[in-house]
Amino acid sequence: MRKDLNMRKGKMIAQGAHASIAFLTRHATIDGHTLQTNLRNPEEVAEWMTKGFTKICLSVDSEDDLDRIYQQAIEDGLNATLITDSGLTEFGGVPTKTCCAIGPNSNEEIDRITKDLKLL
């Protein structure tokens, strides 16, 4: 989550919520009662979904930092989704990158990228 935007708490929560389910809305569908995904790690996704939806919110200081973290996750082959707010309620009508989601993936894979980030 970008700290430099000084988002209201409610806005931050909404952006984090978008990020936390982004992989489902962008990479998965429900066929009957079966999860169908085009993700590379369906076993890790299934484990995440059945064992409590673990989430951690970390912060970056700038859009450049957000882009770097997101690109590193993509290059490492992790599930990652960049969230861009439409700017209708904040940011003066300008679409703005607010946060990204990484995962579900193994903790070790995610930690390689996020280990130096601070908790929000």
C-alpha positions in Angstrom: 0.0 0.0 0.0 1.3 3.4 -0.9 1.9 5.6 2.2 2.7 8.7 0.1 -0.9 9.2 -1.0 -2.1 9.9 2.5 -5.4 8.0 1.8 -8.2 8.2 4.3 -8.4 4.9 6.4 -11.6 3.9 4.7 -10.0 4.3 1.3 -7.0 2.3 2.3 -9.2 -0.5 3.6 -11.2 -0.5 0.3 -8.1 -0.6 -1.8 -6.7 -3.4 0.3 -10.0 -5.3 -0.1 -9.8 -4.9 -3.8 -6.2 -6.2 -3.8 -7.0 -9.2 -1.5 -9.6 -10.7 -3.9 -8.1 -9.4 -7.1 -6.7 -12.8 -8.1 -10.2 -14.3 -7.8 -11.9 -11.6 -9.8 -9.2 -11.5 -12.5 -7.9 -15.1 -12.7 -10.6 -17.5 -11.5 -14.1 -18.5 -12.1 -16.5 -20.8 -10.3 -17.8 -23.7 -12.4 -20.6 -25.2 -10.4 -18.9 -25.6 -7.1 -15.4 -26.1 -8.5 -12.8 -23.3 -8.6 -11.3 -23.0 -12.1 -8.2 -20.9 -12.4 -5.5 -20.0 -14.9 -3.1 -19.5 -12.0 0.2 -21.4 -12.0 -0.3 -22.7 -8.4 -3.9 -24.0 -7.9 -2.8 -26.1 -4.9 -1.4 -23.0 -3.0 -4.6 -21.1 -3.9 -6.8 -23.9 -2.6 -4.8 -24.0 0.6 -5.0 -20.3 1.1 -8.8 -20.4 0.5 -9.4 -23.2 3.0 -7.0 -22.2 5.8 -8.1 -18.7 6.6 -7.2 -16.2 3.8 -4.0 -15.0 5.4 -3.2 -11.4 4.5 -0.5 -9.0 5.5 -0.5 -5.3 4.6 2.9 -3.8 4.0 3.8 -0.3 2.8 5.8 1.4 0.1 6.8 5.1 0.0 6.1 5.9 -3.7 4.6 4.8 -7.0 8.1 3.8 -8.2 8.5 1.5 -5.2 5.0 0.0 -5.8 5.9 -0.6 -9.5 9.2 -2.2 -8.6 7.6 -4.6 -6.1 4.9 -5.5 -8.5 7.3 -6.1 -11.5 9.6 -8.2 -9.3 6.6 -10.4 -8.3 5.6 -10.8 -12.0 9.2 -11.6 -13.1 9.5 -14.2 -10.3 6.3 -15.9 -11.6 4.1 -15.0 -8.7 0.5 -14.2 -8.8 0.3 -10.4 -8.6 -2.3 -7.8 -9.4 -1.8 -4.0 -9.5 -4.7 -1.9 -8.2 -5.4 1.4 -9.8 -8.1 3.5 -8.2 -10.4 5.4 -10.6 -9.9 8.7 -8.8 -13.5 9.5 -8.4 -13.6 10.0 -4.6 -9.9 10.9 -4.1 -6.9 11.9 -6.2 -8.8 14.7 -8.1 -10.3 12.5 -10.7 -6.9 11.1 -11.8 -6.6 7.2 -11.9 -3.9 6.4 -9.3 -2.0 3.2 -8.5 -2.7 2.5 -4.8 -1.5 -1.0 -4.0 -0.8 -4.4 -5.3 -1.5 -7.9 -4.2 1.0 -10.7 -4.3 -0.2 -14.2 -3.9 -1.5 -16.6 -3.0 1.9 -18.1 -3.2 4.2 -19.7 -0.6 5.4 -17.4 2.2 9.0 -18.0 1.1 8.4 -16.9 -2.4 6.6 -13.7 -1.3 9.1 -12.9 1.4 12.0 -12.8 -1.1 10.3 -9.7 -2.6 8.7 -8.1 0.5 11.2 -8.9 3.2 12.4 -5.2 3.5 9.0 -3.6 3.5 7.4 -2.4 6.7 4.0 -3.2 8.1 1.4 -0.6 7.4 
